[in-house]
Amino acid sequence: MDAAKNRHVKELQNSLGVENAEFTCLPTRSSQELGWEHIQVEQFQHPPGECRIASDTEHTICVSLAARPVRFLQIKDGKTHSTLYGKGDISITPAQTPFFARWQDEDHYVELRLSSAFTATIAQESLGLNPAHIELISEFRRRDGRLEAIALMLLDELNQANPGGQLYVESLTNLLTVHLLRQYAMARPTLPVQASGLPQRQLLPVLDYIHEALDTDLKLADLAALAGLSPFHFSHQFKQAMGVAPYQYVLLQRVERAKQLLKQTDHSIVEIALLCGFNSHSHLSKQFRQATSTTPSAYRASVS
């Protein structure tokens, strides 16, 4: 990487407020040099890769522009999302929310980074909300036609670089902020939630391993070994970090995998059960019903 690219990566890290962000590529288009206030818009198109990012001062909205669905894994707020990510799918990551992402196909998307201080100002001055009492909700693979339209208008303005466009961009930024606050804000918990349990450097390898080995007979001792802990201490710290015991997390991930396969493939339910690590059709059906209140067959019919 040449000196100019190194400088740009450093600028991106500084603008995000992170010290150890990992960028696999640079944007193909960026508003960084256009003087836009309160928002930065960037277009990305890059091969398979991964990144870890956290911003203390900006909310991040990503809208997929991919012509073909991308196999995508994201870990955010202690939750693992793994699915095909298609054109129009949206993720929202509030400020101060670290996340890890991995994509297995060429990806193409527009990323909007919105100042959290500006969001707080709009909340108070335009909507009469106390910013100290609200927070944005983290979203993954959300569909929102209005939010997508605003993102595409900002991207079009970036690509056109129209003269005198600052007022238009400011209007779109205001519109975006109000929409986020109306649709994706919730009351902040009265008591702060303290981070606990496994730190990310121990947790991520375990979650990656579970995701890659869902169809195998996963053992607690193997997961604990990945984290460098005894099974007892691993179970306790994993539950603190994820909110559920390791075996419950594995079952939930197997059900999520089954839901994907029911939607996206023609495999029989018996085949799906085995691909997801269940030992039989009945075992899948029992766990699926407990998690979703419906059967695999009924779920497939509802999403077909």
C-alpha positions in Angstrom: 0.0 0.0 0.0 1.5 3.4 -1.0 1.9 6.4 1.3 -1.3 8.2 0.0 -3.4 5.1 0.7 -1.8 4.8 4.2 -2.7 8.4 4.9 -6.3 7.8 3.8 -6.7 4.7 5.9 -5.4 6.7 8.9 -7.9 9.5 8.1 -10.7 6.9 8.0 -9.6 5.4 11.3 -9.5 8.9 12.9 -12.9 9.8 11.5 -14.3 6.6 12.9 -12.8 7.1 16.3 -11.0 3.7 16.3 -7.5 2.7 16.8 -7.4 -0.8 15.4 -10.0 -0.9 12.6 -9.1 -3.3 9.8 -10.0 -2.1 6.3 -9.7 -4.6 3.5 -10.1 -1.9 0.8 -10.7 1.7 0.2 -14.0 3.2 -1.0 -14.5 3.7 -4.7 -16.3 7.0 -3.9 -16.2 9.2 -0.8 -17.7 12.4 0.3 -14.8 13.1 2.6 -13.4 15.9 0.4 -16.7 17.5 -0.4 -17.2 19.3 3.0 -20.5 17.6 3.8 -21.5 18.3 7.4 -22.7 15.7 9.9 -22.6 12.8 7.4 -20.0 10.9 5.3 -21.1 8.8 2.4 -18.9 6.2 0.8 -19.4 3.5 -1.9 -17.5 0.3 -1.6 -16.9 -2.6 -4.0 -14.4 -5.2 -3.0 -13.6 -9.0 -3.1 -14.2 -11.4 -0.2 -12.8 -10.3 3.1 -13.5 -9.2 6.7 -13.2 -6.2 9.0 -13.7 -5.2 12.6 -14.9 -1.6 13.2 -16.2 0.5 16.1 -17.1 4.2 16.1 -17.5 6.2 19.3 -19.1 9.2 17.4 -21.0 8.0 14.4 -24.0 5.8 13.6 -23.3 3.5 10.6 -25.9 2.5 8.0 -25.0 0.1 5.2 -27.3 -0.5 2.2 -26.4 -3.4 -0.1 -26.0 -2.6 -3.9 -24.9 -6.1 -4.7 -26.3 -7.5 -8.0 -26.1 -11.0 -6.6 -26.7 -12.1 -2.9 -23.5 -12.1 -0.8 -22.8 -14.8 1.8 -22.4 -12.6 4.9 -21.5 -13.1 8.6 -21.8 -10.3 11.2 -21.3 -10.4 14.9 -22.7 -7.4 16.7 -24.2 -6.8 20.2 -23.3 -10.4 21.2 -25.4 -11.8 18.3 -24.3 -13.7 15.3 -26.1 -13.1 12.0 -25.3 -15.4 9.1 -27.2 -15.2 5.9 -27.3 -14.2 2.2 -27.3 -10.4 2.0 -29.0 -9.0 -1.1 -29.6 -5.7 -2.9 -31.6 -3.4 -0.7 -30.8 -5.1 2.6 -29.8 -2.6 5.3 -27.8 -2.8 8.5 -27.8 -0.2 11.2 -25.0 0.0 13.8 -25.3 2.6 16.5 -22.3 4.5 17.7 -20.2 2.7 20.4 -21.2 -0.7 19.0 -18.2 -2.7 17.8 -18.9 -5.2 15.1 -17.2 -7.9 13.1 -18.1 -8.7 9.5 -17.0 -11.3 7.0 -18.3 -11.7 3.4 -17.5 -14.6 1.1 -18.4 -13.0 -2.2 -17.6 -9.8 -4.0 -19.5 -7.1 -2.1 -21.0 -3.8 -3.2 -22.7 -1.3 -0.9 -23.1 2.3 0.2 -22.2 3.3 3.7 -23.6 6.3 5.5 -21.9 7.5 8.7 -24.0 9.9 10.7 -22.7 12.1 13.5 -24.2 11.0 16.8 -23.9 14.5 18.2 -26.0 15.8 15.2 -28.5 13.0 15.8 -28.9 14.1 19.4 -29.4 17.7 18.3 -32.2 16.7 15.9 -33.8 14.5 18.5 -34.0 17.4 20.9 -34.7 20.4 18.6 -36.9 18.8 16.0 -38.7 15.9 17.8 -38.7 17.2 21.4 -36.8 14.1 22.7 -34.2 13.9 25.4 -31.2 12.4 23.7 -30.0 11.1 27.0 -33.1 8.9 27.3 -33.1 7.3 23.8 -30.8 5.1 21.7 -30.8 3.7 18.2 -31.6 0.0 17.7 -29.1 -2.2 16.0 -30.5 -3.8 12.9 -29.3 -6.5 10.5 -30.8 -7.3 7.0 -33.6 -4.8 7.4 -35.8 -3.8 4.6 -36.9 -0.1 4.6 -37.9 1.5 1.3 -37.7 5.0 2.6 -34.3 4.6 4.2 -33.0 2.9 1.0 -34.3 5.8 -1.1 -32.6 8.4 1.0 -29.3 6.4 0.8 -29.5 6.2 -2.9 -30.3 9.9 -3.3 -27.2 10.7 -1.2 -25.1 8.3 -3.3 -26.4 9.9 -6.5 -25.4 13.3 -5.2 -22.0 11.9 -4.4 -21.6 10.5 -7.9 -22.9 13.6 -9.6 -21.0 16.2 -7.5 -23.6 18.8 -8.5 -22.7 22.4 -7.8 -24.5 24.0 -4.9 -25.5 20.6 -3.6 -24.7 21.3 0.0 -28.2 22.5 0.8 -29.7 19.4 -0.8 -27.3 17.1 1.1 -28.2 18.9 4.4 -31.9 18.3 3.7 -31.4 14.7 3.0 -29.2 14.3 6.1 -32.0 15.9 8.2 -34.6 13.6 6.6 -32.4 10.6 7.2 -31.9 11.5 10.9 -35.6 12.1 11.6 -36.5 8.8 9.9 -33.9 6.9 12.0 -35.2 8.5 15.2 -38.8 7.8 14.4 -38.3 4.2 13.3 -35.2 2.9 15.1 -35.0 4.7 18.5 -36.0 3.2 21.8 -36.0 4.3 25.4 -32.5 3.8 27.0 -32.4 1.4 29.9 -32.4 3.2 33.3 -29.4 1.3 34.5 -26.3 1.0 32.3 -25.5 -2.5 31.1 -22.0 -3.5 32.1 -20.0 -5.5 29.6 -19.0 -8.9 31.1 -18.1 -12.4 30.2 -15.6 -13.5 27.5 -13.7 -10.6 25.9 -14.0 -10.4 22.1 -10.6 -11.8 21.4 -11.7 -15.1 23.1 -15.3 -15.0 22.0 -15.0 -14.4 18.3 -12.9 -17.6 17.5 -15.5 -19.6 19.5 -18.4 -18.1 17.5 -16.6 -18.6 14.2 -15.9 -22.2 15.1 -19.6 -22.9 16.0 -20.7 -21.3 12.8 -18.4 -23.4 10.7 -19.1 -26.6 12.5 -22.9 -26.5 13.1 -23.3 -29.8 11.3 -20.9 -31.7 13.6 -21.1 -33.0 17.1 -19.9 -29.9 19.0 -18.4 -30.5 22.4 -18.2 -28.1 25.3 -14.6 -29.1 26.0 -13.6 -28.2 22.5 -15.2 -24.8 22.7 -13.6 -24.1 26.1 -10.2 -25.1 24.8 -10.5 -22.5 22.0 -11.1 -19.9 24.7 -8.3 -21.3 26.9 -10.6 -22.0 29.8 -12.0 -24.9 31.7 -15.4 -26.0 30.6 -16.9 -24.7 33.9 -15.4 -21.2 33.6 -16.1 -21.1 29.9 -19.8 -21.9 30.3 -20.2 -19.2 33.0 -18.4 -16.5 31.0 -20.0 -17.4 27.7 -23.5 -17.0 29.3 -22.5 -13.6 30.7 -21.3 -12.5 27.3 -24.1 -14.0 25.1 -27.1 -14.2 27.5 -27.5 -17.9 26.9 -25.6 -21.0 27.7 -23.3 -22.5 25.0 -25.7 -25.4 24.2 -28.6 -23.0 23.9 -26.6 -20.7 21.6 -25.7 -23.7 19.4 -29.3 -24.8 19.2 -30.5 -21.3 18.3 -27.8 -21.0 15.5 -28.8 -24.4 14.2 -32.4 -23.3 14.0 -31.3 -20.1 12.2 -29.4 -22.2 9.7 -32.4 -24.4 9.2 -34.6 -21.3 8.5 -32.1 -20.2 5.9 -32.1 -23.6 4.2 -35.9 -23.8 4.3 -36.1 -20.4 2.6 -33.3 -20.7 0.1 -33.0 -24.4 -0.9 -35.2 -27.3 -2.0 -33.6 -29.8 0.5 -35.9 -32.1 2.3 -36.5 -31.5 6.0 -34.5 -34.6 6.8 -31.5 -33.3 4.8 -31.8 -29.9 6.5 -31.8 -31.5 9.9 -28.6 -33.3 9.2 -26.9 -30.3 7.6 -27.7 -28.3 10.7 -26.5 -30.8 13.2 -29.8 -32.3 14.3 -29.8 -36.1 14.6 -33.3 -36.5 13.1 -36.3 -34.9 11.5 -38.1 -35.1 14.9 -35.2 -33.5 16.7 -35.2 -30.5 14.3 -39.0 -30.2 14.5 -39.0 -30.1 18.3 -36.2 -27.5 18.6 -37.7 -25.5 15.7 -41.1 -25.3 17.3 -39.7 -24.3 20.6 -37.7 -21.4 19.0 -40.3 -20.2 16.5 -43.7 -21.6 17.6 -44.2 -23.3 14.3 -43.0 -26.4 12.4 -40.3 -26.5 9.7 -43.0 -27.4 7.1 -45.3 -24.5 8.1 -42.3 -22.1 8.1 -41.3 -23.1 4.6 -44.8 -22.7 3.4 -45.1 -19.2 4.9 -41.9 -17.9 3.3 -42.3 -19.6 -0.1 
